[in-house]
Amino acid sequence: MSITLKHPGKGRQVTVPDNVADSYISQGWVVPGSPAPAEQETVDISKLKVDELKAYAEEHGIDLGDAKKKADILTVIETATSSEEDANADADDAEAAAVPADADGGADDQG
């Protein structure tokens, strides 16, 4: 069996085997016609107190190392967050490049 999924940001559709669909879904792909996953609310971390920053870092799996002061903690969090965003963008690009040309169910076929 297979399932057709759509990337909500790019609009591209692919048909993938059921056994790999969860991998696509975890990366933001959705079943066409279903609502897009909810966007995470953006937090202005610069307005958080030190204890809130520590909780934020723990919640997001960010190791603060020896950072104790607010400025140092902010730097660590911002660096980790920007690195994660870059990695996610690279993964999305690699995912799109790895999808076979006919994985869209033949939508481009003239047949």
N, C-alpha and C positions, 0 to 999 in steps of 0.2 A: 504494500500500500504506500501511497505517497500523499503529501499535503502541499497545497500552494500557500506560500507566505508572501507578505509584502513588507518592504522596509518603509516605515512611516515617514521618515525624513526624505528619502530619495525616491520613493514611489516604485522602485523596482520590484518585480514579482519573480519568484523562483518556485519551482516544484521540487521538493526534496523528499527522500524516503522518511517514513515515520521515525525510524531509529535515530535520525540526526535532527529532527525538527526541534527538539528541546534545546539543542545547542543554538540554533538560529533564534528561537524565542527568547532565550536568555540574553541575547545580544540586541533585543529590541524589535525583531521581526514579529509581525502579527498576521493573523488570518484575515484576508481581505473582508471588509465589511464590519470587522470588530473594531471597537474603539482603540485608539493608540494608547500605549501605556502612559500612565500619569507622569508628568514631568515632576522631578523632585523640586521642592521649594528651595530657592536659593537663600542661603544664610549669609548675612554680612558678618563674617567672623571678626572683623575689626571692632565690632561693637560688643563682642562677648568678653566676659570677665575671665581671668586666668583659670578658675575652676571649671567654667563652662567650655573654655578652649580645650582643657584636658579631657573633658567628657566627650567633646566633639571628636578629638583625635582618637580616643579609644573606640568610639562608635564606628569610626571610619577605618580602623585598623592602621592608624598612623603612629609610628614609634617616634616619640618626642626626644629620645636620647637623653642628653643632659640639659635640655632647654628648660629653664625655670621662669625666666622673665617673659612678660607678655610679648614683647617684640621678637624674642627668639622663638617662642612657640608659634607665633604667626608666620614667621619665615619658614619654619619646618612644615607647617600645614600647607602653606601656599606652594612650596616646592613639591611636596608630595601630591597635592591636588593637580598641579599643572603637569607633572610627570604622568599621572594616571590618565589625564585627558589626552595627552599626546599618545600614550600607549593605546587607548581606546580608539583614537582616530586612525592610528596605524593598523589596528586589528580590523576595523571596518573596511579600510582600503584593501587589505590583504584578503578579507572575506569576499569582497566584491570581485577581486581579481581571480579568486579560486573557484568561483561559480562557473560551471561549464556554460558555454554559449547557448546550449539547448535546454538549460535548466528552467527556463521560463515557461515550459510546457508547449513550446512551439509557437508562441504568440507572434514571433517575427516571421514565421514561415509563410510563404506565398501560396502554398499548396492547395 
